[in-house]
Amino acid sequence: MTFSLLAIDEQTGALGAAAATGNLCVGAWVLRGDARFGLTASQGRMPSTLWGEDALGLLARGAGAEEAVAQTVSGDAGRSARQLAALARSGPPAAFHGEDNLPFTGHVAGQTWIVTGNWLKARDVIEHAAEALSSVQGDFAERLIAALRAGIAAGSDRRGTLSAALMILAEDAAPLDLRVDFDEAPVDRLAALLEKTRAPDYRDWMAGLPTRREPEKA
């Protein structure tokens, strides 16, 4: 139903997440993050938004990704229909895949990124997305968009692609959280929204907003 990417930009230290699905509102359902601690993606045949929030809370209390995933899924009797990925500020990422999710379901990961999916047309979806994330030129947000495009080109969700989301979090910048909730070309619309955030007036306005490092900026 969904594929998602969680990553740390090794150049800037920013956290980035992106997701696409053949259903509605993928950003609201799947992605959670905090610039200080890490990112989570909760998805699956019967996803739990609580999983993403609970796992992020565990990261905030110092758990690694593997521990956060294990603790989050262990007490849920419905876990067989769910999927969860987590990426902490330090240490390798981790994922859980319930056995009742539909094929293809799985993940690929490196030290600072993880790509996870379920009910995809093929494993190529997550592999091509991961390859694009590491090989495409451009800034972090553009690389995440390119990774979504690569996953879609490789088959995407078996039903097609109707919503997409992009999140960039950093301690020295205001958060960027863009969502396209229903569109025949959601990643194109997402890229257009990203471009609008780079217009001089909007860019300068965002640069003046409070951040974790400068919370009283005005």
Buried (B, 14 or more C-beta within 10 A) or exposed (E): BBBBBBBBBEEBEBBBBBBBBBBEBBBEBBBBBBBEBBBBBBBBBBBBEEBBEBBBBBBBEEBBBBBBBBEBBEEBEBBBBBBBBBBBBEBBBBBBBBEBBEEBBBBBBEEBBBBBBBBBBBBBBBBBBBBBBEEBEEBBBBBBBBBBBBBBEBBBBBEBBBBBBBBBBBBEBBBBBBBBBEBEBBBBBBBEBBEEBEEEEEEEEBEEEEBBEEEEEE
